[in-house]
Amino acid sequence: MKNNTDLKKLERKAWTSYHNDGLGDIFLGCVIMMFALAPFLSRTGLGDFWSSAVFVPFLILIYVSIVVIRKKIIIPRIGLVNFGRVRRKRLLAFNIIIFFILLISLILGVVSLRNTISQTWMHNLRFIAVVLICFGFAGYFLGFLRLYIYGLLVALSIPLGEWLYSHIGIPHHGFPMTFGITSGIMIATGIFLYIRLLQKKPAFEGA
């Protein structure tokens, strides 16, 4: 019984180390940065599908870089981890749920292209709902509190941006400022976690 408990603790520690290297935070921050920069490429000043598509090659490059860094730098420090059946099931369930949420969001987004700019508030509410649901599920299934905080920050970026736009006159509905700050927090957190991991986990000799 004690051995099972020790194995669970070890697996939990490995799970935390593998997903707590900061690289996921940096990638999320880069994704959110897209919402800060896209308004500058759109005629409406709010961003649109095609202006956002410009960032896809950049995000692919970041993702590939993260995969390489994990393989060349992270794994030599924490080892190659094979998680148990329970965690694999939770991760699979998380991926399936997020896939369907994003698929529904994409369908609603395509349908909403027929709507006028006066219905922007509907798009904003849908975006906020999708963000809270996705980050909420991510925080629950992956077991990281900061994902709930990230979700709240991203969701608040829209109403805060609109407030800055209507009361202070910040251009582009304030999105470059609010989403820029949110993405900056994510990237800074990721860099901190990454550096801390490198300091705490030196590479194995001969790796």
C-alpha positions as CSV (number, residue, x, y, z in Angstrom):
1,M,0.0,0.0,0.0
2,K,2.9,2.3,0.9
3,N,4.6,1.5,-2.4
4,N,1.5,2.5,-4.3
5,T,1.4,5.8,-2.4
6,D,5.0,6.5,-3.1
7,L,4.6,5.7,-6.8
8,K,1.7,8.1,-7.0
9,K,3.7,10.8,-5.3
10,L,6.6,10.2,-7.7
11,E,4.3,10.3,-10.7
12,R,2.7,13.5,-9.5
13,K,6.1,15.0,-9.1
14,A,7.1,13.9,-12.6
15,W,3.8,15.2,-14.0
16,T,4.3,18.6,-12.3
17,S,7.9,18.8,-13.5
18,Y,7.0,17.9,-17.1
19,H,4.1,20.4,-17.4
20,N,5.7,23.1,-15.1
21,D,8.8,23.9,-17.3
22,G,7.3,27.2,-18.4
23,L,7.3,26.4,-22.1
24,G,3.6,25.9,-22.2
25,D,3.1,29.3,-20.5
26,I,5.3,30.9,-23.1
27,F,3.4,29.3,-26.0
28,L,0.1,30.5,-24.5
29,G,1.5,33.9,-24.1
30,C,2.5,34.0,-27.7
31,V,-1.0,32.9,-28.7
32,I,-2.6,35.7,-26.6
33,M,-0.2,38.2,-28.1
34,M,-1.9,37.5,-31.4
35,F,-5.0,39.2,-30.0
36,A,-2.9,42.3,-29.1
37,L,-1.3,42.6,-32.5
38,A,-4.1,41.5,-34.8
39,P,-6.1,44.8,-34.4
40,F,-3.3,46.7,-36.2
41,L,-3.8,44.5,-39.2
42,S,-7.5,44.8,-39.5
43,R,-9.6,47.6,-41.0
44,T,-12.2,47.3,-38.2
45,G,-9.5,47.7,-35.6
46,L,-10.8,44.6,-33.8
47,G,-8.9,41.9,-35.7
48,D,-10.4,39.3,-38.0
49,F,-9.8,35.8,-39.2
50,W,-7.4,36.7,-42.0
51,S,-5.4,39.2,-39.9
52,S,-5.0,36.5,-37.2
53,A,-4.0,33.9,-39.8
54,V,-0.8,35.9,-40.5
55,F,0.5,34.7,-37.1
56,V,0.0,31.0,-37.8
57,P,3.6,30.4,-39.2
58,F,5.0,32.3,-36.2
59,L,3.0,30.1,-33.7
60,I,4.1,26.9,-35.6
61,L,7.7,28.0,-35.3
62,I,7.3,28.6,-31.5
63,Y,5.6,25.2,-31.1
64,V,8.3,23.4,-33.0
65,S,11.0,25.2,-31.0
66,I,9.3,24.1,-27.7
67,V,9.2,20.5,-28.9
68,V,13.0,20.7,-29.6
69,I,13.8,22.4,-26.3
70,R,11.8,19.8,-24.4
71,K,13.7,17.0,-26.2
72,K,17.2,18.6,-26.0
73,I,17.0,20.4,-22.7
74,I,14.1,19.4,-20.5
75,I,14.1,15.6,-20.9
76,P,17.8,15.3,-20.1
77,R,17.0,17.0,-16.8
78,I,13.8,15.3,-15.7
79,G,14.1,12.1,-17.7
80,L,11.6,10.5,-20.1
81,V,8.3,10.1,-18.3
82,N,5.6,7.5,-19.0
83,F,2.5,8.4,-17.1
84,G,0.0,6.0,-15.6
85,R,-3.3,5.0,-17.0
86,V,-5.3,7.5,-14.9
87,R,-3.3,10.5,-16.0
88,R,-3.3,9.4,-19.6
89,K,-7.1,9.1,-19.5
90,R,-7.4,12.6,-17.9
91,L,-5.2,14.1,-20.6
92,L,-7.1,12.3,-23.4
93,A,-10.4,13.5,-21.9
94,F,-9.1,17.0,-21.7
95,N,-7.9,17.0,-25.3
96,I,-11.3,15.7,-26.6
97,I,-13.3,18.2,-24.6
98,I,-11.1,21.2,-25.7
99,F,-11.3,19.9,-29.4
100,F,-15.1,20.0,-29.4
101,I,-15.2,23.3,-27.6
102,L,-12.9,24.9,-30.1
103,L,-14.8,23.3,-33.0
104,I,-18.1,24.7,-31.8
105,S,-16.5,28.1,-31.3
106,L,-15.1,28.0,-34.9
107,I,-18.5,27.1,-36.3
108,L,-20.1,29.9,-34.4
109,G,-17.4,32.3,-35.5
110,V,-17.9,31.4,-39.2
111,V,-21.7,31.9,-38.8
112,S,-21.1,35.2,-37.1
113,L,-19.2,36.6,-40.1
114,R,-22.6,37.4,-41.5
115,N,-23.4,39.7,-38.5
116,T,-22.8,43.4,-38.4
117,I,-20.3,45.2,-36.3
118,S,-23.2,46.3,-34.0
119,Q,-23.3,42.7,-32.7
120,T,-19.7,42.8,-31.6
121,W,-20.9,42.3,-28.0
122,M,-22.2,38.9,-28.9
123,H,-18.8,37.9,-30.2
124,N,-17.2,39.2,-27.1
125,L,-19.5,37.2,-24.8
126,R,-18.9,34.0,-26.8
127,F,-15.1,34.6,-26.7
128,I,-15.2,35.1,-22.9
129,A,-17.3,32.0,-22.4
130,V,-15.0,29.8,-24.6
131,V,-11.9,31.2,-22.8
132,L,-13.3,30.5,-19.3
133,I,-14.5,27.0,-20.2
134,C,-11.2,26.0,-22.0
135,F,-8.9,27.4,-19.2
136,G,-11.2,26.0,-16.6
137,F,-11.0,22.5,-18.0
138,A,-7.3,22.9,-18.5
139,G,-6.8,23.9,-14.9
140,Y,-8.9,21.0,-13.7
141,F,-7.4,18.2,-15.8
142,L,-3.8,19.4,-15.7
143,G,-4.0,20.4,-12.1
144,F,-2.4,23.9,-12.3
145,L,-4.0,26.8,-10.4
146,R,-2.3,29.4,-12.7
147,L,-4.4,28.2,-15.6
148,Y,-7.5,29.5,-13.9
149,I,-5.8,32.8,-13.3
150,Y,-4.8,33.0,-17.0
151,G,-8.3,32.3,-18.1
152,L,-9.6,35.1,-15.9
153,L,-7.0,37.5,-17.2
154,V,-7.8,36.7,-20.8
155,A,-11.6,36.9,-20.2
156,L,-11.2,40.3,-18.5
157,S,-9.0,41.6,-21.3
158,I,-12.1,42.3,-23.5
159,P,-14.3,44.2,-21.0
160,L,-11.3,46.1,-19.7
161,G,-10.2,47.0,-23.2
162,E,-13.7,48.2,-24.1
163,W,-13.8,50.3,-20.9
164,L,-10.4,51.9,-21.8
165,Y,-11.7,52.6,-25.3
166,S,-14.9,54.2,-24.2
167,H,-13.7,56.2,-21.2
168,I,-10.1,57.0,-22.0
169,G,-10.0,56.7,-25.7
170,I,-7.4,54.0,-26.0
171,P,-7.3,53.0,-29.7
172,H,-8.3,49.6,-31.1
173,H,-10.8,49.1,-28.3
174,G,-7.9,48.8,-25.8
175,F,-7.1,45.3,-26.9
176,P,-3.4,45.9,-27.7
177,M,-2.9,47.1,-24.1
178,T,-5.0,44.6,-22.2
179,F,-4.1,41.5,-24.3
180,G,-0.5,42.7,-24.4
181,I,-0.3,42.9,-20.6
182,T,-2.0,39.5,-20.2
183,S,0.4,37.8,-22.7
184,G,3.3,39.6,-21.1
185,I,2.4,38.1,-17.7
186,M,2.1,34.6,-19.2
187,I,5.5,34.9,-21.0
188,A,7.2,36.3,-18.0
189,T,5.8,33.5,-15.8
190,G,7.0,30.9,-18.3
191,I,10.5,32.4,-18.5
192,F,10.7,32.4,-14.7
193,L,9.6,28.8,-14.4
194,Y,11.9,27.7,-17.2
195,I,15.0,29.4,-15.6
196,R,14.0,27.9,-12.2
197,L,13.8,24.4,-13.7
198,L,17.3,24.8,-15.3
199,Q,18.7,25.9,-11.9
200,K,17.0,23.1,-9.9
201,K,17.5,20.3,-12.4
202,P,21.0,20.1,-13.9
203,A,21.4,17.9,-16.9
204,F,22.3,14.3,-16.2
205,E,25.9,13.5,-16.7
206,G,26.5,12.1,-20.2
207,A,23.2,13.5,-21.5
